[in-house]
Amino acid sequence: MKYKGSCHCRSVRFEFECEEMVSALQCNCSICIRKNALMSKQSIEPEKFTLVQGKENLSVYHWGDKDVNHYFCKTCGIYPFHDSIYEPGKYRVNLGCIENLEPRTLPVSQFDGKNQL
């Protein structure tokens, strides 16, 4: 399926293709627990992910071991997606940023990022 997404102010826009989003992932690490975001369970291959607009408006936040690039919009502060050293080049998206998707209706798997080494 093809999906479109954006930050809240729509300065950052992206598109991607993947299997239908039928579940979500929630992490309990110190940053994700504070963001309270529901993320895509599947990782999006780089050739199937396109940043349509807003590269200049994206900033990145690193925490601790700097293994995850948490991207956010400089204008509205929304986190639309991230990538990590564990799956280089692949993205997980914030399901709340995806058009025509109701993330809170999806079953949610928990990821224990708090206790990852």
C-alpha distances in whole Angstrom, upper triangle without the diagonal:
4,6,10,13,17,20,22,24,21,23,21,17,14,11,8,5,5,6,6,9,12,14,16,19,22,24,28,29,32,29,26,29,30,26,25,22,19,17,14,15,13,14,12,13,15,14,11,12,14,17,17,20,23,24,27,27,25,28,27,29,31,32,35,34,31,29,26,25,24,23,24,25,29,29,28,27,24,22,18,18,20,21,23,26,25,21,22,20,17,16,15,14,16,14,17,16,12,13,12,12,15,16,19,18,17,19,20,21,24,25,28,28,32,33,31,34
4,7,10,14,17,20,21,18,20,17,14,11,7,6,4,7,9,9,10,14,16,17,19,22,25,28,29,31,28,26,28,29,25,25,21,19,17,14,16,14,14,11,13,14,13,9,10,11,14,14,17,19,20,24,23,22,25,25,27,29,31,34,33,30,28,25,24,23,21,22,22,26,26,25,25,22,20,16,16,19,19,23,25,25,21,22,19,16,15,15,13,15,14,16,14,11,11,11,12,16,16,20,19,18,21,21,23,25,25,29,28,32,34,32,34
4,7,10,14,16,18,15,17,14,11,8,6,5,6,8,10,9,9,13,15,15,17,20,22,26,27,28,25,23,25,26,22,21,18,16,14,12,14,13,14,11,13,14,14,10,10,10,12,12,15,17,18,22,21,20,22,23,25,27,29,32,31,28,26,23,21,20,18,19,19,23,23,21,21,18,17,13,13,16,18,21,24,24,21,21,18,16,13,13,11,12,10,12,10,7,7,9,9,13,13,17,17,16,19,19,21,23,24,27,26,30,32,30,33
4,7,11,13,14,11,13,11,8,6,4,7,9,11,14,13,12,16,17,17,19,21,23,26,27,28,25,22,25,25,21,21,17,16,15,13,17,16,15,13,15,15,15,12,10,10,10,10,12,14,16,19,18,17,20,21,23,25,28,31,31,28,26,23,21,19,17,17,16,20,19,18,19,16,15,11,12,16,18,21,25,25,22,22,19,17,14,13,11,12,10,11,8,6,6,9,10,13,14,18,18,18,21,21,23,25,25,28,27,30,32,31,33
4,7,10,11,9,11,8,6,5,6,9,11,13,16,15,13,16,17,16,17,19,21,24,24,25,22,19,22,21,18,18,14,14,13,12,16,16,15,13,16,16,16,14,11,10,10,10,11,12,14,17,15,14,17,18,20,23,25,28,28,25,24,20,18,16,14,13,13,16,16,15,15,12,11,8,10,13,16,20,23,24,21,21,18,16,13,12,9,9,9,9,5,4,6,9,10,13,13,16,18,17,20,20,22,23,23,26,25,27,30,29,31
4,6,8,5,7,5,4,6,9,12,15,17,19,18,16,20,20,18,19,19,21,24,24,24,20,19,21,20,16,17,14,15,14,14,18,18,17,16,18,17,18,16,13,12,10,9,9,9,12,14,12,12,14,16,18,21,23,27,28,24,24,20,17,15,12,11,10,13,12,11,12,9,9,7,10,13,16,20,24,24,22,22,19,18,14,14,10,10,10,9,5,7,8,12,12,14,15,18,20,20,22,22,23,24,24,27,25,27,30,29,32
4,6,5,7,6,7,9,12,15,18,20,22,21,19,21,21,18,19,19,20,22,22,22,18,17,19,17,14,15,13,14,14,15,19,20,19,18,20,19,21,19,15,14,12,12,11,10,12,13,10,10,12,14,16,19,21,25,26,23,23,19,16,13,11,8,7,10,9,7,8,6,7,6,10,13,16,20,23,24,23,23,20,19,15,14,11,9,11,9,6,9,11,14,14,15,15,18,20,20,23,22,23,24,24,26,24,26,29,28,31
4,5,8,8,10,12,15,18,21,22,24,23,20,23,22,20,21,20,22,23,23,23,19,18,20,18,14,15,14,15,16,18,21,22,22,21,24,23,25,22,19,18,15,15,13,12,15,16,12,13,15,17,18,21,23,27,28,25,26,22,19,16,14,11,9,11,9,6,8,6,9,9,13,16,20,23,27,28,26,26,24,22,19,17,14,12,12,10,7,10,11,14,15,15,15,17,20,21,24,23,25,25,25,27,26,27,31,30,33
4,6,8,10,13,16,19,23,25,27,25,23,26,26,23,24,24,25,27,26,25,22,21,23,21,17,19,17,19,19,21,25,25,24,23,25,24,25,24,20,18,15,14,12,11,14,14,11,12,15,17,19,23,25,29,30,27,27,24,21,18,15,12,9,10,7,6,9,9,12,11,15,18,22,25,28,30,28,28,25,24,21,20,17,15,16,13,11,13,13,17,18,19,19,21,24,25,27,26,28,29,29,31,29,30,34,33,35
4,5,6,10,13,16,19,22,24,23,21,24,24,23,24,24,25,27,27,27,23,22,24,22,19,20,18,19,19,20,23,23,22,21,23,21,22,20,17,15,12,11,9,9,12,13,10,12,15,17,20,23,26,29,30,27,27,23,20,18,14,12,9,11,10,9,11,10,12,11,14,17,20,24,27,29,27,26,23,22,19,18,15,14,15,13,10,11,11,15,16,18,19,21,23,24,27,26,28,29,29,31,29,31,34,33,35
4,6,10,14,17,21,23,26,25,24,27,27,25,25,25,26,28,27,27,23,22,25,23,19,21,19,21,20,21,25,25,23,21,23,21,22,20,17,14,11,10,7,5,9,9,7,9,12,15,18,22,24,28,29,25,26,22,19,17,13,11,8,9,8,9,11,10,12,11,14,17,20,23,26,28,26,25,22,22,19,19,16,16,17,16,12,14,15,18,19,21,21,24,26,27,29,28,30,30,30,32,29,31,34,33,35
4,7,11,14,17,20,23,22,21,24,24,22,22,22,23,26,25,25,21,20,23,21,18,20,17,18,17,18,21,21,19,17,19,17,18,17,13,11,8,8,5,4,7,9,7,7,11,13,16,19,22,26,26,23,23,19,16,14,10,9,7,9,9,10,11,9,10,8,11,13,16,20,23,24,22,21,18,18,15,15,13,13,15,14,10,12,13,17,18,20,19,22,25,24,27,26,27,27,27,29,26,29,32,30,32
4,7,11,14,17,20,19,18,22,22,21,21,22,24,26,26,26,23,21,24,23,19,21,18,18,17,17,20,19,18,15,17,15,16,14,11,9,6,5,5,6,9,12,10,10,14,16,19,22,24,28,28,25,24,20,17,16,12,12,10,13,13,13,14,12,12,9,11,14,16,20,23,24,22,21,18,17,14,15,12,12,13,13,9,10,11,14,15,18,18,21,23,23,26,25,26,27,26,29,27,30,32,31,33
4,7,11,13,17,17,16,20,20,19,20,21,22,25,25,26,23,21,24,24,20,21,17,17,15,14,18,16,15,12,13,12,13,11,7,6,4,5,7,9,10,13,13,12,15,16,19,21,24,27,27,24,22,19,16,15,13,13,12,16,16,16,16,13,12,9,10,12,14,18,21,22,19,18,15,14,11,12,10,11,12,13,10,9,11,14,15,18,17,21,22,21,24,23,24,25,25,27,26,29,31,29,31
4,7,10,13,14,14,18,19,18,19,21,23,26,27,28,25,23,26,26,22,22,19,18,15,14,16,15,14,10,12,11,11,8,6,5,7,7,10,12,13,17,16,15,18,19,22,24,26,29,29,26,24,21,18,18,15,16,16,19,20,19,19,16,15,11,11,14,15,19,22,22,19,19,15,14,11,12,10,12,12,14,11,9,10,13,14,17,17,21,22,20,23,22,24,25,25,28,26,30,32,30,32
4,7,10,11,12,15,17,16,18,20,22,25,26,27,24,22,25,26,22,22,19,17,14,12,14,12,11,7,9,9,9,5,4,6,9,10,13,15,16,19,19,17,20,20,22,24,26,29,28,25,23,20,18,18,16,18,18,22,23,22,21,18,16,12,11,14,14,17,20,20,17,17,13,11,10,11,10,12,12,15,12,10,12,14,14,17,16,20,21,19,21,21,22,23,23,26,25,28,30,28,30
4,7,9,10,14,16,16,18,21,23,27,27,29,27,24,27,28,24,24,20,18,15,12,14,11,11,7,9,10,9,5,7,9,12,13,17,19,19,23,23,21,23,23,25,26,29,31,30,27,25,22,21,21,19,21,22,25,26,25,25,21,19,16,14,16,16,19,21,21,17,18,15,12,11,12,12,14,14,16,15,12,13,14,14,17,17,21,21,18,20,21,21,23,23,26,26,29,31,29,31
4,6,8,11,13,14,15,19,21,25,26,28,26,23,26,27,24,23,19,17,14,10,11,8,9,7,8,11,11,7,9,12,15,17,20,22,22,26,25,23,25,24,26,26,28,30,29,27,24,21,21,21,20,22,23,27,28,27,26,22,20,16,15,16,16,18,21,19,16,17,15,12,11,11,11,14,13,16,16,13,14,15,14,17,16,19,19,16,18,18,18,21,21,24,24,27,29,27,29
4,6,9,11,13,15,19,21,25,26,29,27,24,26,28,25,24,20,17,14,11,11,8,10,9,11,15,14,11,13,16,19,20,23,25,25,29,28,26,28,27,28,29,30,32,31,29,26,23,23,23,23,24,26,30,31,29,28,24,22,19,17,18,18,21,23,21,18,20,18,15,14,13,13,16,14,17,17,14,15,15,14,16,15,18,17,14,16,17,17,20,20,24,24,28,29,27,30
4,6,9,11,14,18,21,24,26,29,27,23,25,27,24,22,19,15,14,10,11,10,12,12,14,17,17,14,15,17,20,21,23,25,26,29,28,26,28,27,29,30,31,33,32,30,27,24,24,24,23,24,26,29,30,28,27,23,21,18,17,19,20,22,25,23,20,22,20,17,16,14,13,15,12,15,15,12,13,12,10,13,12,15,14,12,13,15,16,19,20,24,25,28,29,28,31
4,6,8,11,14,17,21,23,25,23,20,22,23,20,18,15,12,10,7,8,8,11,11,15,17,18,15,15,17,19,20,23,24,25,28,27,24,26,25,26,27,28,30,30,28,25,22,22,21,21,22,23,27,28,25,24,20,18,16,15,17,18,20,23,21,19,21,20,16,14,12,11,12,9,12,13,10,12,11,8,10,9,12,11,8,10,11,13,16,17,21,22,25,26,25,28
4,7,11,14,17,21,23,26,24,21,22,24,21,19,16,12,12,9,9,10,13,14,18,21,22,18,18,21,23,24,26,28,28,31,30,28,29,28,28,29,29,31,31,29,27,24,25,23,24,24,26,30,30,27,26,23,21,18,18,19,21,22,25,23,21,24,23,19,17,14,14,14,11,14,15,13,14,13,10,10,9,11,9,6,8,9,11,15,17,20,22,25,26,25,29
4,7,10,14,17,19,22,21,17,18,21,18,16,13,9,9,7,6,9,12,14,18,21,22,19,19,22,23,25,27,27,28,31,29,26,27,26,26,26,26,28,28,27,24,21,22,21,22,23,25,28,29,26,25,21,19,17,16,18,19,20,23,21,19,22,22,18,16,13,12,12,10,13,15,13,16,15,11,11,8,10,9,5,5,6,8,11,13,17,18,21,23,22,25
4,7,10,13,16,19,17,14,15,17,15,12,10,6,6,5,5,9,11,14,17,20,22,19,18,21,21,24,25,25,26,28,26,24,24,23,22,23,23,25,25,23,21,18,19,18,19,20,22,25,26,23,22,18,16,14,13,15,16,18,21,19,18,20,20,16,14,10,10,9,8,10,13,12,15,15,11,11,7,9,9,6,6,5,6,9,10,14,15,18,20,19,23
4,7,10,12,15,14,11,12,15,13,11,9,6,5,6,5,9,11,14,17,19,22,20,19,21,22,24,26,25,25,28,26,23,23,21,20,20,20,21,21,20,18,16,17,15,17,19,21,25,26,23,21,18,15,14,13,13,14,15,18,16,16,19,19,15,13,9,10,10,9,12,14,14,18,18,15,14,10,11,13,10,9,5,5,6,7,10,11,14,16,16,19
4,7,9,12,11,8,8,11,10,8,7,5,6,9,9,12,14,16,20,22,25,22,21,23,23,26,26,26,26,28,25,22,22,20,18,18,18,19,20,19,17,15,16,14,17,18,21,23,25,22,19,16,14,14,13,13,15,16,18,17,17,20,20,17,15,11,11,10,11,12,15,16,19,20,16,15,11,11,14,11,10,7,6,5,6,9,9,11,14,14,18
4,6,9,9,6,7,10,10,8,8,8,8,11,11,14,14,17,20,22,25,24,22,24,24,27,27,26,25,27,25,22,21,18,16,16,14,16,16,16,14,12,15,13,16,17,21,23,25,22,19,17,14,15,14,13,14,14,16,15,16,19,20,17,15,12,13,12,13,15,17,18,22,23,20,19,15,15,17,15,14,10,9,6,5,6,6,8,11,11,14
4,6,8,6,5,9,10,9,10,11,12,15,14,17,18,21,24,25,29,27,25,28,27,30,30,28,28,29,27,24,22,19,17,16,14,15,16,16,15,14,16,15,18,19,22,24,26,23,20,18,16,18,16,15,17,16,18,17,19,21,23,20,18,15,16,15,16,17,20,21,25,26,23,21,17,17,20,18,16,12,11,8,7,6,6,6,9,10,14
4,6,5,6,9,10,10,12,13,13,16,16,18,18,21,24,24,28,27,25,27,26,29,29,27,26,28,25,22,20,17,14,13,10,11,12,13,12,11,14,13,16,17,21,23,25,23,19,18,15,17,16,14,15,14,16,15,17,19,21,19,18,15,16,15,18,19,20,23,26,28,25,23,20,20,23,21,20,16,14,11,9,7,5,4,8,9,12
4,6,6,7,9,10,12,15,15,18,19,21,21,23,26,26,30,29,27,28,27,30,29,27,26,27,24,21,19,16,13,12,9,10,12,13,13,12,14,12,16,16,20,21,23,21,17,17,15,18,17,15,17,16,18,18,20,22,23,22,20,17,18,17,19,19,21,24,27,29,26,25,21,21,24,23,22,18,17,14,12,11,8,7,10,12,14
4,6,5,6,9,10,13,13,16,18,20,19,21,24,24,27,26,24,25,23,26,25,23,22,23,21,18,15,13,10,10,8,10,13,12,12,10,12,9,12,13,16,17,19,17,14,13,11,14,13,12,14,14,17,17,19,20,21,19,17,15,15,14,17,17,18,21,24,26,24,23,19,20,23,22,21,18,17,15,13,12,10,9,13,13,16
4,5,5,6,7,9,10,13,14,17,17,19,22,22,26,24,22,24,22,25,25,23,22,24,21,18,17,14,12,12,11,13,15,14,14,11,12,10,12,13,16,18,20,18,14,13,10,13,12,11,13,14,17,17,18,19,20,18,15,13,13,11,13,14,15,18,21,23,20,19,16,16,19,18,18,14,14,11,10,11,9,9,13,13,16
4,6,5,8,10,12,15,16,19,20,22,25,26,29,28,25,27,26,28,28,26,26,27,24,21,20,18,15,15,13,15,17,17,17,15,16,13,16,16,19,21,22,19,16,15,13,15,15,15,17,17,20,20,21,23,24,22,19,16,16,13,15,15,17,20,23,24,21,20,16,16,19,18,18,14,14,11,11,11,10,9,13,14,17
4,5,8,12,14,17,19,21,21,23,26,27,30,29,26,27,25,27,26,24,24,25,22,19,18,16,14,14,13,15,18,17,18,15,16,13,15,14,17,18,19,16,13,12,12,15,15,15,18,18,21,22,23,24,24,23,20,17,16,14,16,15,17,20,23,25,22,20,17,17,21,20,20,17,17,15,14,14,13,12,16,17,20
4,5,9,11,14,16,19,19,20,24,24,27,25,22,23,22,24,23,21,21,22,19,17,16,14,12,14,13,16,18,17,17,14,14,11,12,11,14,16,16,14,11,9,8,11,12,12,16,17,20,20,21,22,22,20,17,14,13,10,12,11,13,16,19,21,19,17,15,15,18,18,19,16,16,15,14,15,13,14,18,18,21
4,7,9,13,15,18,19,20,24,25,28,26,23,24,23,25,25,23,24,25,22,20,19,18,16,17,16,19,21,20,19,16,17,13,15,14,16,19,19,16,14,11,10,12,13,14,17,18,22,21,22,23,23,21,18,14,13,10,11,10,13,16,19,20,17,15,12,12,15,15,15,12,13,12,13,14,13,14,17,18,21
4,6,10,12,15,15,17,20,21,24,22,19,21,20,22,22,21,21,23,20,18,18,16,15,17,17,19,21,19,18,15,15,12,13,12,15,18,18,15,13,10,8,9,10,12,15,16,20,19,19,21,20,18,14,11,9,6,8,7,10,12,15,17,14,13,10,10,14,13,14,11,12,12,12,14,14,15,18,19,22
4,7,9,12,13,15,19,20,23,20,18,20,20,22,22,22,23,25,22,20,20,19,18,19,19,21,22,21,19,16,16,14,15,15,17,20,21,18,16,13,11,11,11,12,15,17,20,19,18,21,20,17,14,10,8,6,6,7,10,11,14,15,12,11,7,8,11,10,10,8,10,10,11,14,14,16,19,19,22
4,6,9,10,11,15,17,19,17,15,17,17,20,21,20,20,23,21,18,19,17,17,18,18,20,21,19,17,14,14,12,13,14,17,20,21,19,17,13,10,9,8,9,12,14,17,16,15,17,16,13,10,6,5,5,5,8,10,10,14,15,12,12,9,11,13,11,12,9,10,10,10,14,13,16,18,18,21
4,5,7,9,12,15,17,14,13,16,17,19,21,21,21,24,22,19,20,19,19,20,21,23,22,21,18,15,15,14,15,16,19,22,23,21,19,16,13,11,9,10,12,14,17,15,14,16,15,12,9,5,5,6,6,10,11,10,13,14,11,12,9,12,13,11,11,10,10,12,12,15,15,18,20,19,22
4,7,10,13,16,18,16,15,18,20,22,24,24,24,27,26,23,23,21,21,21,21,23,22,21,18,16,17,16,17,19,22,25,27,24,22,19,16,14,12,12,13,14,17,14,13,16,16,12,10,7,9,10,10,13,14,14,17,17,14,14,11,14,14,11,10,9,8,10,10,13,14,17,19,17,20
4,6,9,13,15,12,13,16,18,20,23,23,23,26,25,22,23,21,22,22,23,24,23,21,18,16,17,17,18,20,22,26,27,26,24,20,17,15,12,12,12,13,16,13,11,14,13,10,9,7,9,11,11,15,15,14,17,18,15,16,14,17,17,14,13,12,11,13,13,16,16,20,21,19,21
4,6,9,12,10,10,14,15,18,21,21,20,23,23,20,20,19,19,19,21,22,21,19,16,13,14,14,15,18,21,24,26,24,22,19,16,14,10,10,9,10,13,11,8,10,10,6,5,5,8,11,12,16,15,15,18,19,17,19,16,19,20,17,17,15,14,15,14,17,16,20,21,18,20
4,6,8,7,7,10,12,15,18,19,18,22,21,18,20,18,20,20,22,24,23,20,17,15,15,15,15,18,20,23,25,24,22,19,16,13,10,10,9,12,14,13,10,11,9,5,5,6,8,12,13,16,15,14,16,18,17,19,17,20,21,18,19,18,17,19,17,20,19,23,24,22,24
4,6,5,6,10,13,16,18,20,18,22,22,20,21,19,21,21,24,25,23,21,18,16,16,17,17,20,22,25,27,26,25,22,19,16,13,12,10,12,14,13,9,9,7,5,7,9,12,15,16,20,18,17,19,21,20,22,21,24,25,22,23,21,21,22,20,23,21,25,26,23,25
4,5,5,8,10,13,16,17,15,19,20,17,19,18,20,20,23,25,23,20,18,16,15,16,15,18,20,23,25,25,23,21,18,15,12,12,10,12,14,14,10,9,6,5,7,11,12,16,17,20,18,17,20,22,21,24,22,26,27,24,25,24,23,24,22,25,23,26,28,25,26
4,6,8,11,13,16,18,17,20,22,20,21,21,23,24,27,29,27,24,21,19,18,20,18,21,22,25,27,27,26,24,21,18,15,15,14,16,17,17,14,12,9,9,11,14,15,18,19,22,20,18,20,23,22,25,24,28,28,26,27,26,26,27,25,28,26,30,31,28,29
4,7,10,12,16,18,17,21,21,19,21,21,23,24,27,29,28,25,22,20,18,19,18,20,21,24,26,25,25,22,19,16,14,15,14,17,18,18,14,14,11,9,10,12,13,16,16,19,17,15,17,19,19,22,21,24,25,23,24,24,24,25,24,27,26,29,31,28,30
4,7,9,12,14,13,17,17,16,18,18,20,21,24,27,25,22,20,17,16,16,14,16,17,21,22,22,21,18,16,13,11,12,12,15,17,17,14,13,10,8,8,10,10,13,14,17,14,13,15,18,17,20,19,23,24,22,24,23,23,24,23,26,24,27,29,27,28
4,6,9,11,11,14,15,14,17,17,20,22,25,28,27,24,22,19,17,17,14,16,16,19,20,20,20,18,16,13,12,13,14,17,19,20,17,16,12,11,11,13,12,15,16,18,14,14,15,18,18,22,21,25,26,24,26,25,26,27,26,29,27,30,32,29,31
4,6,7,7,11,11,10,13,15,18,20,23,26,26,22,21,18,15,15,12,13,13,15,17,17,17,15,14,11,11,12,13,17,19,21,18,16,13,13,11,13,12,14,16,17,13,13,15,18,19,22,21,25,26,25,27,26,27,27,26,29,26,29,32,29,31
4,7,8,11,12,12,16,17,21,23,27,30,29,26,25,22,19,18,15,15,14,16,17,17,18,16,16,13,13,16,17,21,23,25,22,20,17,16,15,16,14,16,17,18,14,14,14,18,19,22,22,26,27,26,29,28,29,30,29,32,30,32,35,33,34
4,6,9,9,10,14,16,19,22,26,29,29,25,25,22,18,17,14,13,11,13,14,15,16,15,15,12,14,16,18,21,24,26,23,22,18,18,16,18,16,17,18,18,14,15,15,19,20,23,23,26,28,28,30,29,30,31,30,32,30,32,35,33,35
4,5,5,7,10,13,17,20,23,26,27,23,23,20,16,15,12,11,8,10,10,12,13,13,13,11,13,15,17,20,23,25,23,21,18,19,16,18,16,16,18,18,14,16,17,21,22,24,23,26,29,28,31,29,30,30,29,31,29,31,34,32,33
4,5,5,9,11,15,17,21,24,24,20,21,18,14,14,10,10,9,10,12,14,14,14,13,12,13,14,15,18,20,23,21,19,16,17,15,17,16,17,19,19,16,18,19,23,23,26,25,28,30,29,31,30,30,30,28,30,27,29,32,30,31
4,6,8,11,15,18,21,25,25,21,22,19,16,15,12,11,9,9,11,14,14,15,15,14,15,16,17,20,22,25,24,21,19,20,18,20,19,19,22,22,18,20,22,26,26,28,27,30,33,32,34,32,33,32,31,32,29,31,34,32,33
4,7,10,13,17,20,24,24,21,22,19,15,14,10,8,6,5,7,10,10,11,12,12,13,15,17,20,23,25,24,22,20,20,18,19,17,17,20,19,16,18,20,24,24,26,25,27,30,30,32,30,31,30,29,30,27,29,32,31,32
4,7,10,13,17,20,21,17,18,15,11,10,6,6,5,6,9,10,9,10,9,10,10,11,13,16,19,21,20,18,16,17,15,16,14,15,18,17,15,17,19,23,23,24,23,25,28,28,29,27,28,27,26,27,24,26,28,27,28
4,7,10,14,17,18,14,16,13,9,8,6,5,6,6,10,11,9,10,10,11,11,11,13,15,17,20,20,18,17,17,15,16,15,15,19,19,16,19,22,25,25,26,24,26,29,29,30,27,28,26,25,25,22,23,26,25,26
4,7,10,14,14,11,12,9,6,5,4,6,9,9,13,14,11,11,9,11,10,9,10,12,14,17,17,15,15,15,14,14,14,15,18,19,17,20,23,26,25,26,24,26,29,27,28,26,25,24,22,22,19,20,23,21,22
4,7,10,12,9,11,8,6,5,6,8,11,11,15,15,11,12,10,12,12,10,11,12,14,17,17,16,17,17,15,15,15,15,19,19,18,21,24,27,26,26,24,25,29,27,28,25,24,22,20,20,16,17,20,19,19
4,7,8,5,8,6,6,7,9,11,14,15,18,18,15,15,13,15,13,11,11,10,12,14,16,15,16,17,15,16,17,17,21,21,21,23,27,30,28,28,25,27,30,28,28,25,24,22,19,18,15,15,17,16,16
4,6,5,8,8,9,9,12,14,17,18,21,20,17,17,14,17,15,13,13,12,13,15,17,17,19,19,18,17,18,18,22,22,22,25,29,31,29,29,26,27,30,28,28,24,23,20,17,16,13,12,15,14,14
4,5,8,9,11,12,16,17,21,21,24,24,20,21,18,21,19,16,15,13,13,15,18,18,20,21,20,19,21,21,25,25,26,28,32,34,32,32,28,29,32,30,30,26,24,21,18,16,12,12,13,12,12
4,6,8,11,13,16,19,22,23,26,26,22,22,19,21,19,15,14,11,10,12,15,15,18,19,18,19,21,22,25,26,26,29,32,35,32,32,29,30,33,31,30,26,24,21,18,16,12,12,13,11,10
4,6,7,10,13,15,19,20,23,23,19,19,16,18,16,12,11,9,9,11,14,13,15,16,16,16,18,19,23,24,24,26,29,32,30,30,27,29,32,29,29,25,24,21,18,17,13,14,15,13,13
4,7,10,13,16,20,21,24,24,21,20,16,17,14,11,9,6,5,8,10,10,12,13,13,14,16,18,21,23,23,24,28,31,28,29,25,27,30,27,27,23,21,19,16,15,11,13,14,11,11
4,6,9,13,16,18,21,21,17,16,13,14,11,7,6,4,7,8,10,10,11,11,10,11,13,14,18,19,19,21,24,27,25,25,22,24,27,24,24,21,19,18,14,15,11,13,15,13,13
4,6,10,13,15,18,18,15,14,11,11,9,5,5,6,9,11,11,10,11,11,10,11,12,13,17,18,17,19,23,26,24,25,22,24,27,25,25,22,21,20,17,18,14,16,18,16,17
4,7,10,12,15,15,11,10,7,9,7,5,7,9,12,14,14,13,13,13,10,10,10,11,14,15,14,17,20,23,21,22,19,21,24,23,23,20,20,18,16,17,14,16,19,17,18
4,7,9,12,12,9,9,6,7,6,6,8,11,14,16,16,15,13,13,10,11,10,10,14,14,13,15,18,22,21,22,19,22,25,23,25,22,22,21,19,21,18,19,22,21,22
4,6,9,8,6,5,4,6,8,9,12,15,18,20,19,18,17,16,13,13,11,11,14,13,12,15,18,21,20,21,19,21,24,24,25,23,23,22,21,22,20,21,24,23,25
4,5,6,5,5,7,8,10,12,15,18,21,23,22,21,19,19,16,16,14,13,15,14,12,15,17,21,20,21,20,22,25,25,27,25,26,25,24,26,23,25,28,27,29
4,6,6,8,10,12,14,15,18,20,23,25,25,23,22,22,19,19,17,16,19,18,15,19,21,24,24,25,24,26,29,29,31,28,29,28,27,28,25,26,30,29,30
4,6,8,11,13,15,17,21,23,26,28,28,26,25,24,21,21,18,17,19,17,15,18,20,23,23,24,23,25,28,29,31,29,30,30,29,30,28,29,32,31,33
4,6,9,11,14,16,20,23,26,28,27,26,25,24,20,20,17,15,17,14,12,16,17,20,20,21,20,22,25,25,28,26,27,27,27,28,26,27,30,30,32
4,7,9,12,14,17,20,23,25,24,24,22,22,18,17,15,13,16,14,12,16,18,21,21,21,19,21,24,24,26,24,25,24,24,25,22,23,27,26,28
4,6,9,12,15,18,22,23,22,22,21,19,16,14,12,9,12,10,9,12,15,18,17,17,16,17,21,21,23,21,22,21,21,23,21,22,25,25,27
4,6,8,12,14,18,19,18,19,17,16,12,11,9,7,10,9,8,12,15,18,16,17,15,17,20,19,21,19,20,19,18,20,17,19,22,22,24
4,7,11,14,18,19,17,17,15,14,10,9,6,5,8,8,6,9,12,15,14,15,13,16,19,18,20,18,19,19,18,21,19,21,24,23,25
4,7,11,14,15,13,14,12,10,7,6,4,5,9,10,9,10,14,17,15,17,14,17,20,18,19,17,18,18,16,19,16,19,22,20,22
4,7,11,12,11,11,10,8,6,6,7,8,12,14,12,14,18,20,19,20,17,20,22,20,21,18,18,17,15,17,14,17,19,17,19
4,7,8,7,7,7,6,5,6,9,11,15,17,16,17,20,23,21,22,20,22,24,22,22,20,19,18,15,17,14,17,19,16,18
4,5,6,6,8,8,8,9,12,14,17,20,19,20,24,26,24,25,22,24,26,24,24,21,19,18,15,16,13,15,17,14,14
4,5,5,8,9,11,12,16,18,21,23,23,24,27,30,28,29,26,28,30,27,26,23,21,20,17,17,14,17,17,14,13
4,6,9,9,11,12,15,18,20,23,23,24,27,29,27,28,24,26,28,25,24,21,19,18,14,15,12,15,15,12,12
4,6,6,8,10,14,17,19,22,21,21,25,27,25,26,23,25,27,24,23,21,19,18,15,17,15,18,18,15,16
4,6,8,11,14,18,20,23,22,22,25,28,26,28,25,28,29,26,26,24,22,22,19,20,17,20,21,18,18
4,7,10,13,16,19,21,20,20,23,25,24,26,24,27,28,26,26,24,23,23,20,22,19,23,24,20,21
4,7,10,14,16,19,17,17,20,22,21,23,20,23,25,22,22,20,19,20,17,20,18,21,22,19,20
4,6,10,12,15,14,14,17,19,18,20,17,20,22,19,20,18,17,18,16,18,16,20,22,19,21
4,7,9,12,12,12,15,17,15,17,14,17,18,16,17,14,14,15,13,16,14,18,20,18,20
4,6,9,8,8,12,14,12,14,11,14,16,15,16,14,15,16,15,18,16,19,22,20,23
4,5,6,7,11,13,11,12,9,12,14,13,15,13,14,15,15,17,16,19,22,21,24
4,5,5,9,10,7,8,6,9,11,10,12,11,13,15,16,19,18,21,24,23,26
4,6,8,10,8,7,6,9,11,12,14,13,16,17,18,21,20,22,25,25,28
4,7,9,9,10,9,12,15,14,17,16,19,19,20,23,22,24,27,26,29
4,7,6,8,9,12,13,13,16,16,18,20,21,24,23,26,29,28,31
4,6,9,10,13,14,15,18,19,21,23,24,27,27,29,32,31,34
4,7,10,12,12,13,17,18,21,23,25,28,28,31,33,33,36
4,6,9,9,9,13,14,17,20,21,25,25,27,30,30,33
4,6,6,7,11,12,16,18,20,24,24,26,29,29,32
4,5,5,9,9,12,14,16,20,20,22,25,25,29
4,5,8,8,12,14,17,20,21,22,25,25,29
4,7,9,13,15,18,21,23,25,27,28,31
4,6,10,13,15,19,20,23,25,25,28
4,7,10,13,17,19,21,22,23,26
4,6,10,13,15,17,19,19,23
4,7,10,12,15,16,16,20
4,7,9,11,12,13,17
4,6,9,10,10,13
4,5,6,7,11
4,5,5,9
4,6,9
4,6
4
